[in-house]
Structures are given as C-alpha cells and as structure tokens.
Amino acid sequence: MKKIILIIATFLLVSTAWAQSQQLLSVKGKTRDGKSINVQYYKGTAQDLIESVKYQVVDELQADNKRKQNTINDLQSQLKQANRRISELEKMSNSGDDQQIDDLNNQLDEKESKIGQLNEQIDSLAEQLQIMRAENERLKKQINSMNKDNLRTSQQESRSGSPVIGVEGSLGSIFLSNNSLNDPWKKTLSWNKQAAIYFGTGSLAEDFPISIEAGVGFRSLPMSAMLAYYENVEMDADRCQYIAKYEDVTEKLTMNCLEVPIRLCIGVPDKGEFGMYTKLGVTPSYILSSSLADAYTKRGYYESWNVTFEDIEELGFFNNKQDDASPVTAGRRFNLWGNAAFGAYLPLGSSLLFNVGAKLDYPILKTGTFEKTNTFSTNVDLPDGLTKYEGRMLISSLQAGFVYTLR
C-alpha cells in the first residue's frame, strides 16, 4: 500500500514539473515599419522561441500585405473607373459639345425668331383687336340706331298698321235757345242718349297720329219746354164761356234718329299704352220716329157764377194730366250735326282699351218743325211750343266706350 501511494505522489510531482515547463509566454515587439505585434511562445529552448516568433511575424506581415494589396486593388479599380469617365468626358468634349452648342444656338435663334414672330403676331392681333373694338362700337351704335328705328317703325306700324273697332255711348244734357222758343214757353233740362259702333283706320301720317273713324249709331233726342201759366177764353160743351187756366204745362218732343258719325281723330289708340285723343267730325242724322208727350193742369173759371171747376174729366178739367206720347210728323227728317270730343285711352289689355271723355254736339242745320195730330182738347188754343221750334241747341255729354285694336 505504501508503495502505491509513493508511486502516485511521484507521478503528481513529475506532472506538475512538466506542466510548468510547458507554460505559454507572450513577448511584445515591433516590426521595421513600426507596427506593434505580440509574440506568444511556450517556455522552452531558444530555438523554439525564435521559430515561434518567426512564424508569427511572417503571418502578421503577410496578412498586412494582403490587406494593403486589397486596398491598392480597390484604389486601382476606382482609378480605372475615373480614367474611363474622364476619357468619356474628353471624347464628349472633343467630339460633341461644339455641335451641340451650335444646335443649341440654332434652336435658340429659331426660338428667338419664333418669339419675334409671335410678338409681331401679338402686335398685329392687338391692332386687329383695337380695330375690332372700334368696329364693335360702331356696330353697337348701328344696332342701337337700328333698334330705335325698329322701335319707331314698330310704333308707327302699330299706329299706322293697327285699325280699330270700337263701341261708345254718351249721355248729356240738352241746352235749348230761349230766343227760338215762342213766349211764354221756357226751356227745361232733358237728356240726350247716344250709342254707336265705329271702325277706325290706322294713322294716316308717319310722324303725326291722325286717323279717320266712321260708324253707325242711334240717338234718342228729347227736347223739353214748359209753360208756367196761361189763360185763354174758351167755351165748354154747353156753350158756356169760361176762362181756361193752364198751369205747369210741359211738352216733351222726342226724336229717334239713325246716325252715321264721321270724324277726324288726333291721337290714335296704341296697344297697351295710355294716350289722349281729340275728335272733330260731322254726323248726318235721319229721324226714324218722333213723338210728343204733354203734361198739364187745367182749370175753368166761370165768371157768371164766380166758380172755378177743376179735376172734372167730363168737362175737360184735370189736375196734373199726363198724355201719352203721340206721333208727330217731322217737316224735315234729315239733319247734320257737328261734334267735337276729347278724352283719354286707358289700356285694359294687350289689344283692348277703355276710352272716356267729353263731347259737344251742335246742329249745323236747324231742326225741322212738326205737325201735331192731337191737342189737349178740341178747343185748346195754346201758343206753339216745341213743334215749331227751329232754333239752335248745344248738347254736352260724357262719353265712354271700348276700343279693340285689330292687329
């Protein structure tokens, strides 16, 4: 046992000593170019150290040379690329730049020429534009003038080319002349009534609105007169004498006439426009029928008995006796009236107008006398009244109607 332990201890000592003899050592050094290197070697003989250093230095130098060579190769490659690029640039510079410059100069000249041409065209267009503007202004003035002429022409055409048809009616008071009535008759107020339909031409002049109107109408002309008081000696049916006292005696002579109004109209109706008019004309008139109506109060005073009888129909005495109109015969059926009217046209639509105004009628010829077919009584002897009236009269009327333009 002791022998085994001694062998093991001897082995351990020899192993330790051998391990120490194989310990790795490191020595720092420098190469000729000044590069620092580390040399590692195992502890042993000097030859071992030299060999170890030699191999490691060679390895390091080879590695460094390899890196430098790689760098040099890279630089040479870059230099070749640079030289190639320079050659290309020189070739371009030597062979192509002058031609390109010339081409560019030529293109520049062409562009400048085109710019010059464009500037000339712009100047020409500016002149043309100015001429066109002046022409446009002239055309505008011409168009405005044409529009005014067309408007004037259309207005003239609307006037001259627009005949009309109208209806009208009038109502007015009749003023008789007292100088033409036999005393003791006095005039009273009565009312003239007229209605007519007429046709009107367009304007007869271009610059003046004048036209002619003609139509057909009807007139109802009543004339009234009054005798306030009148006495007359008469005999009754029994041959008794009395004084007849007539009070509030009135006569109403009515003439119904067919008329043809013809007149000159200044101020023609214009479509949809307010306007004024004046009409001057004549109206031939024909009496179709005539009648006389009487009203009176009659009393009888008998001097023999100093008595007055009234309202005794059997004796011929009446209070406010109203006789029906009886026909009377006109000595002259034809008459001629002069008339004047003025008023305004009021538009009601595009073609329809309303006219309103005043009118005056005056007989150019005297009215004819009339023959009565009956009297108040068989022995009435009154002075002649309206049946023998041949004087003048004036009729003032209010007039209204409708006018329709045909075109």
Phi, psi and omega per residue, in radians:
M1 nan -0.862 3.096
K2 -1.010 -0.598 3.118
K3 -1.181 -0.666 3.111
I4 -1.167 -0.780 -3.136
I5 -1.075 -0.696 -3.132
L6 -1.153 -0.695 3.127
I7 -1.120 -0.752 -3.126
I8 -1.114 -0.725 -3.105
A9 -1.172 -0.740 3.117
T10 -1.057 -0.675 -3.133
F11 -1.141 -0.697 -3.133
L12 -1.157 -0.727 -3.132
L13 -1.137 -0.781 3.131
V14 -1.106 -0.658 -3.137
S15 -1.184 -0.674 3.141
T16 -1.162 -0.785 -3.137
A17 -1.097 -0.629 -3.135
W18 -1.263 -0.613 3.119
A19 -1.166 -0.726 3.122
Q20 -1.133 -0.601 3.133
S21 -1.214 -0.337 -3.137
Q22 -1.757 0.379 -3.075
Q23 -1.259 2.359 -3.119
L24 -1.382 2.222 -3.139
L25 -2.012 2.766 -3.115
S26 -2.280 2.327 -3.142
V27 -2.261 2.274 3.112
K28 -1.556 2.523 3.128
G29 -2.703 3.122 -3.136
K30 -2.300 2.576 3.056
T31 -1.548 3.064 -3.123
R32 -1.095 -0.577 3.131
D33 -1.440 0.123 3.043
G34 1.521 0.220 3.136
K35 -1.498 2.348 3.135
S36 -1.389 2.424 3.096
I37 -2.376 2.721 3.045
N38 -1.928 2.243 3.134
V39 -1.978 2.103 3.102
Q40 -1.862 2.393 3.131
Y41 -2.613 2.838 3.062
Y42 -1.624 2.517 -3.130
K43 -1.110 2.119 3.137
G44 -2.971 -2.361 -3.094
T45 -1.479 2.917 3.116
A46 -1.169 -0.626 3.125
Q47 -1.089 -0.682 3.095
D48 -1.075 -0.698 -3.135
L49 -1.124 -0.802 -3.105
I50 -1.101 -0.774 -3.128
E51 -1.093 -0.733 -3.111
S52 -1.121 -0.793 -3.129
V53 -1.129 -0.768 -3.100
K54 -0.999 -0.856 -3.100
Y55 -1.126 -0.699 -3.117
Q56 -1.211 -0.697 3.120
V57 -1.107 -0.771 3.122
V58 -1.060 -0.747 3.133
D59 -1.071 -0.786 -3.129
E60 -1.100 -0.752 -3.123
L61 -1.141 -0.703 3.117
Q62 -1.106 -0.736 3.120
A63 -1.111 -0.726 -3.121
D64 -1.158 -0.750 3.104
N65 -1.071 -0.638 3.137
K66 -1.131 -0.726 3.127
R67 -1.136 -0.751 3.131
K68 -1.094 -0.688 -3.141
Q69 -1.124 -0.703 3.097
N70 -1.067 -0.714 3.128
T71 -1.124 -0.763 3.125
I72 -1.072 -0.738 3.126
N73 -1.054 -0.729 3.112
D74 -1.098 -0.781 -3.123
L75 -1.125 -0.696 3.116
Q76 -1.124 -0.689 3.096
S77 -1.091 -0.740 3.112
Q78 -1.145 -0.670 3.134
L79 -1.127 -0.737 3.098
K80 -1.043 -0.743 3.121
Q81 -1.119 -0.687 3.140
A82 -1.160 -0.766 3.112
N83 -1.092 -0.678 3.102
R84 -1.099 -0.711 3.141
R85 -1.168 -0.694 3.111
I86 -1.113 -0.741 3.122
S87 -1.060 -0.761 3.111
E88 -1.074 -0.751 3.140
L89 -1.132 -0.706 3.116
E90 -1.115 -0.729 3.094
K91 -1.047 -0.762 3.117
M92 -1.122 -0.690 -3.122
S93 -1.178 -0.698 -3.064
N94 -1.377 -0.624 -2.989
S95 -1.767 -0.529 -2.936
G96 -2.062 -0.391 -2.973
D97 -1.176 -0.736 -3.108
D98 -1.075 -0.779 3.127
Q99 -1.106 -0.732 3.120
Q100 -1.127 -0.687 3.121
I101 -1.093 -0.780 3.110
D102 -1.052 -0.769 3.119
D103 -1.064 -0.764 3.127
L104 -1.101 -0.719 3.108
N105 -1.081 -0.746 3.123
N106 -1.091 -0.771 3.109
Q107 -1.083 -0.690 3.120
L108 -1.114 -0.754 3.101
D109 -1.067 -0.753 3.120
E110 -1.079 -0.740 3.131
K111 -1.125 -0.725 3.098
E112 -1.112 -0.667 3.084
S113 -1.102 -0.766 3.104
K114 -1.108 -0.700 3.107
I115 -1.076 -0.751 3.090
G116 -1.060 -0.779 3.104
Q117 -1.078 -0.740 3.102
L118 -1.085 -0.708 3.098
N119 -1.090 -0.731 3.079
E120 -1.082 -0.743 3.100
Q121 -1.097 -0.698 3.111
I122 -1.081 -0.791 3.100
D123 -1.066 -0.750 3.117
S124 -1.097 -0.747 3.109
L125 -1.120 -0.647 3.100
A126 -1.087 -0.765 3.086
E127 -1.099 -0.772 3.110
Q128 -1.084 -0.694 3.127
L129 -1.097 -0.724 3.115
Q130 -1.122 -0.735 3.097
I131 -1.105 -0.732 -3.139
M132 -1.147 -0.644 3.097
R133 -1.123 -0.776 3.091
A134 -1.073 -0.734 3.104
E135 -1.128 -0.661 3.109
N136 -1.105 -0.762 3.093
E137 -1.085 -0.720 3.113
R138 -1.106 -0.734 3.114
L139 -1.131 -0.669 3.099
K140 -1.069 -0.811 3.111
K141 -1.072 -0.715 3.127
Q142 -1.133 -0.721 3.121
I143 -1.136 -0.752 3.101
N144 -1.061 -0.751 3.105
S145 -1.101 -0.719 3.109
M146 -1.141 -0.673 3.104
N147 -1.111 -0.734 3.100
K148 -1.115 -0.749 3.108
D149 -1.100 -0.732 3.115
N150 -1.115 -0.713 3.115
L151 -1.107 -0.782 3.125
R152 -1.114 -0.720 3.130
T153 -1.137 -0.748 3.129
S154 -1.123 -0.667 3.092
Q155 -1.143 -0.757 3.112
Q156 -1.129 -0.697 3.107
E157 -1.151 -0.684 3.126
S158 -1.117 -0.528 3.106
R159 -1.476 -0.962 -3.076
S160 -1.261 -0.489 -3.078
G161 -1.790 0.291 -3.090
S162 -2.172 1.444 3.005
P163 -1.143 2.803 -3.058
V164 -2.290 2.787 2.958
I165 -2.271 2.407 -3.045
G166 -2.509 2.794 3.005
V167 -2.222 2.541 -3.113
E168 -2.606 2.707 3.056
G169 -2.438 2.683 -3.128
S170 -2.524 2.613 3.098
L171 -2.391 2.207 -3.081
G172 -2.670 2.880 -3.132
S173 -1.573 2.573 -3.113
I174 -1.851 2.170 3.117
F175 -1.926 1.954 3.111
L176 -1.541 2.822 3.072
S177 -1.621 2.111 3.112
N178 -1.108 -0.518 -3.111
N179 -1.137 -0.380 -3.135
S180 -1.690 0.028 3.078
L181 -1.749 2.387 3.099
N182 -1.248 2.359 3.037
D183 -1.084 2.520 0.111
P184 -1.712 0.416 -3.134
W185 -1.203 2.494 3.101
K186 -2.261 2.588 -3.135
K187 -1.277 2.647 2.990
T188 -2.295 2.897 -3.070
L189 -1.387 2.380 3.023
S190 -2.475 2.952 -2.971
W191 -2.093 2.182 3.089
N192 -1.545 2.384 3.135
K193 -2.204 2.328 -3.125
Q194 -2.392 2.630 3.003
A195 -2.585 2.512 -3.095
A196 -2.699 2.692 2.952
I197 -2.115 2.420 -3.017
Y198 -2.526 2.831 3.077
F199 -2.089 2.394 -3.134
G200 -2.130 2.414 3.078
T201 -1.337 2.992 2.966
G202 -1.312 -3.116 -3.132
S203 -1.116 2.381 -3.115
L204 -1.525 -0.185 3.140
A205 -2.277 2.559 -3.103
E206 -1.217 -0.689 -3.037
D207 -1.824 0.127 -3.119
F208 -2.516 2.188 -3.073
P209 -1.384 1.568 -3.138
I210 -2.322 2.422 -3.101
S211 -2.570 3.030 3.111
I212 -2.073 2.388 3.087
E213 -2.139 2.468 3.086
A214 -2.558 2.557 -3.116
G215 -2.850 -2.803 3.111
V216 -2.424 2.476 -3.077
G217 -2.645 -3.102 -3.113
F218 -2.338 2.439 3.114
R219 -2.250 2.325 2.966
S220 -1.926 1.923 -3.019
L221 -2.002 1.726 3.051
P222 -1.671 2.354 3.043
M223 -2.012 2.346 -3.072
S224 -2.156 2.486 3.070
A225 -2.506 2.769 -3.065
M226 -2.403 2.509 3.025
L227 -2.095 1.965 -3.003
A228 -1.214 -0.763 -3.090
Y229 -2.723 2.410 3.141
Y230 -2.685 2.405 3.114
E231 -2.089 2.535 -3.133
N232 -2.679 2.397 3.124
V233 -1.427 2.199 -3.074
E234 -2.395 3.009 3.113
M235 -2.108 2.424 3.103
D236 -1.511 -2.988 -3.087
A237 -1.177 -0.449 3.136
D238 -1.610 0.242 3.120
R239 1.136 0.512 3.058
C240 -1.661 2.364 -3.102
Q241 -1.482 2.459 3.077
Y242 -2.602 2.908 3.081
I243 -1.753 2.000 3.128
A244 -1.412 2.181 3.131
K245 -1.958 1.966 3.140
Y246 -1.767 2.265 -3.139
E247 -2.261 2.547 3.066
D248 0.869 0.841 3.103
V249 -1.419 2.246 3.092
T250 -2.238 2.538 3.024
E251 -2.156 2.479 3.079
K252 -2.316 1.867 -3.140
L253 -1.746 2.111 -3.080
T254 -2.014 2.278 3.069
M255 -2.053 2.236 3.050
N256 -1.823 2.092 -2.945
C257 -2.187 2.542 2.960
L258 -1.707 2.312 -3.018
E259 -2.277 2.728 3.074
V260 -2.223 1.584 -3.137
P261 -1.260 2.314 3.073
I262 -2.288 2.176 -3.048
R263 -2.639 2.761 3.052
L264 -1.743 2.211 -3.053
C265 -1.955 2.172 3.061
I266 -1.846 2.010 -3.039
G267 1.799 1.512 -3.071
V268 -1.461 2.667 3.087
P269 -1.126 2.333 3.122
D270 -2.048 2.382 -3.058
K271 -1.008 2.173 3.024
G272 1.153 0.290 -3.081
E273 -2.171 2.469 3.004
F274 -1.275 2.440 -3.136
G275 -2.726 2.844 3.110
M276 -1.913 2.770 3.114
Y277 -2.540 2.691 2.972
T278 -2.362 2.333 -3.089
K279 -2.222 2.289 3.085
L280 -2.207 2.303 -3.107
G281 -2.928 -3.056 3.070
V282 -2.217 2.701 -3.111
T283 -2.372 1.771 2.976
P284 -1.123 2.418 -3.042
S285 -2.355 2.453 3.122
Y286 -2.236 2.221 -3.097
I287 -1.358 2.027 3.097
L288 -1.437 -0.703 3.136
S289 -2.689 2.754 3.112
S290 -2.588 2.562 -3.108
S291 -2.598 2.767 -3.132
L292 -2.228 2.261 3.080
A293 -2.063 2.447 -3.120
D294 -2.094 2.694 2.990
A295 -2.564 2.394 -3.104
Y296 -2.879 2.938 2.970
T297 -2.172 2.242 -3.101
K298 -2.223 2.262 3.078
R299 -2.174 2.715 3.114
G300 -2.168 2.169 -3.136
Y301 -1.870 2.087 3.123
Y302 -1.729 1.940 -3.114
E303 -1.175 -0.546 -3.083
S304 -1.072 -0.623 -3.115
W305 -1.942 0.002 -3.110
N306 0.893 0.882 -3.108
V307 -2.359 2.576 3.114
T308 -2.076 2.244 3.105
F309 -1.850 2.415 3.084
E310 -2.564 2.719 3.118
D311 0.952 0.702 3.043
I312 -2.060 1.710 -3.013
E313 -1.082 -0.588 -3.111
E314 -1.122 -0.521 3.128
L315 -1.653 -0.079 3.115
G316 1.563 0.363 3.120
F317 -1.877 2.333 -3.044
F318 -2.418 2.608 2.917
N319 -1.815 2.072 3.114
N320 0.933 1.026 3.134
K321 -1.317 2.281 3.122
Q322 -2.013 1.925 3.081
D323 -1.552 2.433 3.039
D324 -1.161 2.701 3.131
A325 -1.119 2.311 3.135
S326 -2.041 2.521 -3.128
P327 -1.095 2.504 2.993
V328 -2.251 2.659 -3.059
T329 -1.776 2.184 -3.137
A330 -1.392 2.352 3.091
G331 -1.260 -0.512 3.078
R332 -2.436 2.103 -3.067
R333 -1.510 -0.365 -3.065
F334 -1.627 2.434 3.063
N335 -2.498 2.854 3.136
L336 -2.351 2.187 -3.109
W337 -1.920 2.514 2.909
G338 -1.830 2.495 -3.100
N339 -2.519 2.714 3.085
A340 -2.454 2.448 -3.129
A341 -2.488 2.643 3.044
F342 -2.572 2.631 -3.116
G343 3.105 -2.694 -3.047
A344 -2.458 2.633 3.012
Y345 -1.752 2.261 3.124
L346 -2.045 2.074 -3.089
P347 -1.212 2.371 3.048
L348 -1.958 -0.283 -3.139
G349 -2.951 -2.907 -3.098
S350 -1.170 -0.512 -3.094
S351 -2.251 -0.112 -3.066
L352 -1.891 2.324 3.117
L353 -2.272 2.679 3.056
F354 -1.922 2.282 3.120
N355 -2.040 2.488 3.124
V356 -2.502 2.482 -3.117
G357 -3.066 -2.844 -3.129
A358 -2.169 2.691 -3.054
K359 -2.496 2.525 3.063
L360 -2.161 2.339 3.066
D361 -2.115 2.451 3.136
Y362 -2.500 2.267 -3.112
P363 -1.311 2.135 3.063
I364 -1.277 -0.683 3.046
L365 -1.746 2.625 3.091
K366 -1.240 2.554 3.047
T367 -1.191 2.501 -3.107
G368 -1.343 2.834 3.077
T369 -1.432 2.893 -3.059
F370 -2.260 2.675 3.071
E371 -1.910 2.193 3.131
K372 -1.427 2.540 3.086
T373 -1.737 -0.193 3.066
N374 -2.635 2.892 3.141
T375 -2.269 -3.104 -3.137
F376 -1.103 -0.735 3.114
S377 -2.667 3.097 -3.061
T378 -1.189 -0.380 -3.084
N379 -2.199 0.435 3.103
V380 -1.309 2.355 3.138
D381 -2.323 1.429 3.125
L382 -1.780 2.676 3.054
P383 -1.143 2.606 -3.114
D384 -1.083 2.445 3.110
G385 -1.950 -2.055 -3.025
L386 -1.216 -0.427 -3.100
T387 -1.133 -0.425 3.130
K388 -1.905 0.267 -3.099
Y389 -1.344 2.209 3.112
E390 -2.254 0.373 -3.072
G391 -1.524 -3.025 3.132
R392 -1.563 2.857 3.059
M393 -2.619 2.790 3.076
L394 -2.260 2.271 -3.133
I395 -2.038 2.051 3.051
S396 -1.877 2.272 -3.013
S397 -2.351 2.694 2.895
L398 -1.648 2.365 -3.007
Q399 -2.173 2.454 3.104
A400 -2.626 2.694 3.140
G401 -3.083 -3.021 3.126
F402 -2.211 2.476 3.139
V403 -2.187 2.315 3.114
Y404 -2.105 2.132 3.090
T405 -1.400 2.294 -3.017
L406 -1.414 -0.370 3.110
R407 -2.305 nan nan
